[in-house]
Amino acid sequence: MEKQQLKTLILDAQPELEILSKLNISTEALSKLYHATNKDEELQNDVVLAGFIKEVTKRGGFAGKNVAGAVTASKNALTYANEALARLK
C-alpha cells in the first residue's frame, strides 16, 4: 500500500475516533435506581419486578463500562494514529 493511501485512510478514520473519544456517559441514574431498590423489602417480595430491575441496572452498568472502555481505547487509537501520520511524513 502506498504511503499516501495509508495516510488518507488514517485521516479518514480520525474523525470517527475523535467522536468516540469525546463521549461522556453518566450512569448516575442507574446507580440511584440500584441503591434505591436493592434493599427495598416490598420490591424484593415481587420477585418478577425485582428481577427486571436487577437486569436493568446490571445490563445498564455493563453498557456504561463498555462505553467508558471505548472512550479510552479511542483516545489511545488517536495517539497511535498521530504517531503513524508523523512517521508517514
Secondary structure, DSSP 8 states (H G I E B T S, - for coil): --HHHHHHHHHHHHHHHHHHHT-----HHHHHHHHHHHT-HHHHHSHHHHHHHHHHHHHHHHHHHHHHHHHHHHHHHHHHHHHHHHHH-
